[in-house]
Amino acid sequence: MPDPVSVPLTTRPLGVLESYRAARRNILEIIPLAALHQPMISGRTGPQRWHMLMAPAAIRRVLLEAVENYPKSEATKSILKPAIGNSLFIAEGADWRWQRRAVAPAFSARNVAALTPVMTRAAEASARRIAQLARPGRAVNLLDQMVAATFDVISEVCFGADGGLGQAEVHGALEAYIDQAARVSVLDVLGLPNWLPRPARVGAARSLARMQADADAAITRRRKQGPGTDTNLLDLLLDAADPETGRAMTTEELRENLLTFIVAGHETTALTLSWALYLCAFDPEIQNAARGEAQEVLGARPAGAGDVAALPLTRQIIEETLRLYPAGGFLSRTARATDRLGDNEIRPGDTVMIPVYALHRHRDLWDRPDAFHPARFDGRSKIDRYQFLPFSDGPRICIGASFAMQEAVVILATLLTRFHFAAIRGRAPKPVMILTLRPEGGVWLEVTPV
């Protein structure tokens, strides 16, 4: 069987202009093919020194052992700050630490379990919508369907059953912002300071103003009304405080963090599910095995919190999807002080990149690295935690990782019990990363009821 779709990596050094064009088109195209074979690659683009890390030991140092020396890059902050402010995702140092302490209880195992019924309802609603479109010979864009499903989850999880934001408005605002602001600027490629304005980002921030105002209004309403009867993040965060200082979040800080969870938790899970359905259609044998597992556990009902542990193959499919098509396929840091990674000297101001997409396909770390092989995650194989980074790692590992995995398994298992997904010749998605790794053009599959 051939391998699923992948990104062709560059076979030659790129100059400033070529790097700029490639990064705006698909940031994964700046990764050298040698990154699939070597532990580390260093180079220079114009005046900017950079290093790409594929060695788990070096990655561990950057993300864990010397994390304070490697804050998120200025380019990353420049892209995201107009959308999510100085929230948990962007904040550094003491500002990050107090937010993390305050927010962590909201993502405890108990609260994730309490929020799982929202995922179950969204899975059932998604199945109903897809059933209306499923016809023999008819192509359905599953990316659109997964965006709708995960928005159902994140909207209710963040604001409660009465919602607070509309899908069309949020998705439209984010699409406009990403298209205008998330593409690399030539100033980023040159490593020029963040205080130099990137005109596209200044203009794009206006597209978010309505969404930010709606979120502020929802927070203000909830402050006046008091908590609802359902468990949701807004109520949890309104009650949250730093256990060391007692500091609570302002309305602006609440909004910035809620929008972080919407941006990070909505689109990334939708992308993972879309790629997972593509891979299930790519390999009907694995799809049928996962369907058999899900039907045995669930029968005709949707999946719930108590079912996830009984669906190991479904989880393995999600993990293998995150390996092949990690939503965050490229991490970037800026060194603050002199350091050494492997045999390479790191200087202050150097850009240190972790090309997660290449790490997950590295020839020395993975057997059959380009193949779709979920069984590699069956628990018997030893996988270094710093060779598999779907949610980053270290103290800044994604706080919603367990929530995202639970949601993805619940929705995928539910859909597999109801439908068969088949590939359509000539319509394989193209992996393109601007801010996240998306299937360009959507994921078009033939869907038939089981």
N, C-alpha and C positions, 0 to 999 in steps of 0.2 A: 504494500500500500504506500502511495506517496505521502509526504509529510504535509501537514496543514500550512496555510499561507504564512509567509514570514517577510521580513523587511530586508532588502539587499543592503548590506553594509558597504561602506566605502573601501576601495582597495588602494587608495593613494592619499597623500596628505592634501588637505584643503587649505587654500589661502583665505584671507579675511573675507573677500567678496563671496567666494564659493561657500564658506562656512555659514555666512549670513543667509544666503539663498537656501541652502539645504536646511538650516534650522527653522526658517520660516515655513518651508514646505513640509518638513517632517523631521523633527529634531533627532530621531533615531538614525537618520542618514548621515549624521556627522560622526557616528561611532565607527572606528576602523575595524575592518574584518579581523585584524590581528587581535582584537579584544576578545574573540572567541577562543584564543589559544594562549595568550600571555597573562601573567598575573597583574601586570601594571604597564601602562603606556603613558609617557610624558611628552609634552610638546609645547609649542608656542604658536598662538594665532595673533599676529601683529605684536603688540607689546605684552599681551597677556599670557603668562605661564599657566599651564594646566596639567592635571594628572587624572587619568582614568584608572579606577581600582577594580580589579576582579578577584583579588586574593582575599579570601575570607578573613585572614588574620589582620590585614591592613584595614579592611572595612570595619572589623570589630573595634580597632583603635579609634577610627573616626567617629563611629556611632555610639561607642560605649566608653572606652578607656580615656579618651581625650576629647570628649564631646564638647566641652566648653571652648576648645580651641578651634572648633569647626562649626560655626553657626551657619544657618541657611544662607545661601548666596544672596548678594544684593539684587541680582536679577530676579530671583524667586520672590523676594519681598516686594520689589517694584511692581511685579505683575499682580500679586495677590492683595497687597495692602488696600488699594481702593475698594476692593470687594469685601474683605473680611477684617479690615482694620488691624489692630494689634492683638488679635485673638490668640488662642492657644497655639494655633498652627504656626504663627509667625513670631510671637513673643520670644524673647531670649532672657537668660539669667533669672534674676529674682522675679521679674514680671511673669515669666513663664511658670516658674515654680509655684507661685501662689495660685495661679489659675488652675494648674494641674491638680494641686491638692484640693481645691474647691470643687472641681468638676468630677474627679475620679469616682466618688460614691454614686453618681448618676449612672455610671456604666458598670456597676457591680453585677456579678452573676445574677443576683436576685432581681435587680431592676431589668436586666436584659430578658430574663424569663418572664417578668411581668409585662414587658412590651411585646412579647412574641405573638399574642393574639392579634395585634395590629398586622403583623406579617401574614398571619393565616388568613385574615379577612382580605388583605390585598392580593394574596395568591388566588383565592377563590374568585375575586372580582376580575383578575387578569384572565383566569380560565374562561370566565363567561364572555369577556370581550373577544378573546381569541376564537372561541367557538362560533361567534357570529361571522368571523372572517374565513374560517377553515373550509376550504372546498378543494376537491381533487383538481390538480393542475393549476391552482391559483397561488401566486406568490404573496407572502405576507412579510412585512418588514418587522421582524421581532425586536429590533432596536427600539422602535417607537413603542411597542408593547411593554418592553421592560422599563423604559423611561417612565411610562404611566404607572406601572406597578410599584416601582421604588419611590415614586413621588407620593403615591397613596400612603406608603409606609412613613416616609420622612415627614410629611405634612402633619399626619396625625400624631406621630411620635413627638414631634417638636411642639405642637400647639394644642393637641387634644382633638377630640372628635369633631369639634366645631371648626377645626382648621384655623387658618389665619392668612394663608397665602394661596393664590391660585396657580395651578400647574402651568397654564399657558403663559401667564405673566412671568413666573419665575424662570421657566425654561427659555422663554424668548429673551429675557434680560441676560441670562447666563450665556446663551449662544452668541448674542451680540457682543458681550464683553469679551468672551474668549476669542472671537474672530478678530476683534479690533486690538485687544490689549495683550493677549497671551502669546502672540507671536514674538519671537526674539527680535530685538532692535539691534541695529548695527552698533549702537553704543554699548550694548551688553557684550557683543562679540569682542569689542575692543577693551572691555573691562573698565570702561569709564565710570566715574562715581554716580551714585544714585541721585544725587541732587541735580544732575543735569536732566532736564525734563525730557521724557519720551512722549512726543505730542499725541500719538495714538492712544496712549493710556490715559492721558488727561481727558481727552474727549470721551473715551469709552466709559469712564466712571459715571458719566451722566446717565447711561443706560440702566444703572443700578439704583438710581435715586428713588424710583417708585417702589421697588422691592424693599429697600431699606426703610422707607417711610411706613409701608404696610406692616413690616415686622415690628417697628417701634409702636405702632398703634395696637397691635395684638398684645405686646408686652404691657402697655399701659392699661388696656382693658382687663387683663388678668390680674394686675396689681390691685385694681379697684374691686373686681368681682371676687377675688380669692380663688383658691385652688378648686379645680373641677373634681369629679368623682373618678375619673380615669387617671392612670399613670401616664405622665408625659414629661418631656425634658424641660419644658418651660417652667412647670411647677417645681420640678426637682432643682433647677438652677436658681429659681427665685428663693428657695430655701437654703441654697448652698452657701457655704462660707469656708474660708480658709481655716482649718482646725488649729493652726498655730497663731494666727493673728485675729481671727474673727471677721476679717474683711469680706464683704459681700460684693456682688457685681452691680454696677450701675446699669441703667437701661441701655446705654451705648455698648457696654461690655457684654451684656446679655445678648443684644442683637448681633454683635460681631461673632460671638461664639455660636449662636443658633444658625447664622448664615454659613459659618464654617461647616457645621454638621450637615446642613442642607447641601452645600456645594460638594463636600467630600463624601457624604453618606448617600446622596441621591444618585449622582451621575456615575460614580465609580462602581457601585453595585449594579447599576443598570448595564454598564459596559461589561462587567464580569459575566452577568447572566446572558447577555447577548452573545459574547464569545463562547460561553459554555454551550449554548444551543447550536451555534455553528459547529462546534467540535462534536457534539452528539450526532448532528446530521452527517458530519464528515465520516464518522465511524459508527454505522448502524449496529454493529455487534455490541459495542460498549453501551450504546443507547438502550438496546433491548435488555441488557443485563441490569442496567440502572432502573429501567421501568419495572422489571420483574421484582427487584428489591423494594421499590417504592410501593407497588401494588400489594405485595405481601404484607407490608407494614401498615399501609394506609387504607387499603380497600378503595372505596370511592370518596373518602373524605379528604380534605386538605390537611397538610402537615401542620403539626403544632410543636411546642417546645419539647414535649416528652418524646417526640419521634426522632429527633436529630441524631441521638446516639445510636439508633437502630438503622441508620442510613449511611453506612461507611463508604459505599461506592459513590453515592451522590456527593459526599464531602470530598472524596478523592478527585472527582471530576472538577469540582470548584477549585481545589488546590492546584491541579494540573493546568487549569485555565489561567489561574493567577501566575503560574510559572511561565507559560507560553505568551500570555498577553497581559502583563501586569499593568493595571491602570496607571500607576505611578512608575513608568518605565525608565525614569531618569532622575537621579537625585544630584543636587549640586550644593556644595559647601564652599566657604571662603576661609582660608587659613588665617588665624590671628597672629600666630607666633611660629617661629622656626620649629620644625619637627622632622622626623625621619619615618618614612613609610617604606618598608623593604629596604632596597638599596638606594632609594631616592630621597634627596633633601627637599623638604617642603619649606618655602619661604613665606613670610607674611604677605598676604594679598594674593597668593596663588589660588586658583580655582581647583577644587578637588571634586571630581565627579564620580558617581557610582552609576554606571550604565546598567541598571537592573535588567533591562531587556537582554543585554549580552551576558551578564552574570548568570541568568537563568538558562542560558544556552551554551555555557562554556564547555569546551570539549574535555577538559580535565576534571570537571566537577560532576558531569551528568552522563549517564549511559543513554545513548540514542537521544541526544539533546533536542533535536528538532521534531521528534516524534510525539504524538499524543498517546501517553502511556500512564493513565491514572494510577495504576498499581504501584508505581514508584513511591506513592505516599501511603502505602498500606501499613506503615508503622514498623515494618521489619527492616526497612532500609535506613541506614544512618545518613541523615542529611544535616550538615552543619547549618546552624541557624543563620549564619552570616553568608551562606550561599543561596538562601531563599528568603527574599525580602519583599513579600507582597504588601506589607504594611510598615516598611522600614524596620528599625529595631533599636535597642538601647532604651534609655529613659524617654526618648521621644517617639517610641513606637506608637502607631495610631491608637488613640484611646478607644476608638469604636471598632477595633478589629473583631472582637468576639461577636458584637452586634451584627457586623457585616456578614460574617460567616454564617451565623444563624439565619439571617434573612435570605441569603443566597440558597442555602440548603432547603429551607422551607418552600421557597417559590419554585426552585428547579424540580424538586421531588413532586410537588403538586402538579406541575405542568406535564411531567413525564407520565404520570398515571392517566392523564386525559388525552394526550396527543402523541402522534408520531411526527417527527420532524425530518424532512428529506432535503438534501442539497439540490440546488438548481444549477444545471450546467452553465458555466460562463458567468455566474453571479457570486463568486467567492468574494468576501469582503477584503478590503485592503487596509492593513494596519498603518495608521497614521497618528503620530503623536504631536500635538501642539501643547496643550496643558496636560491632557490625559491621552491614553492610547485608545483611539477610537477605530471602529470599523467604518472606514470612509464609504459613504453611499448606503450604509445600513447593512443589516443582516437579513437577506431575503431567502426565505425557506418555504417549501411546500408543507402545509400543515393539514393533517387529517386526523379526525377523532379516532381514538383507539376502540 
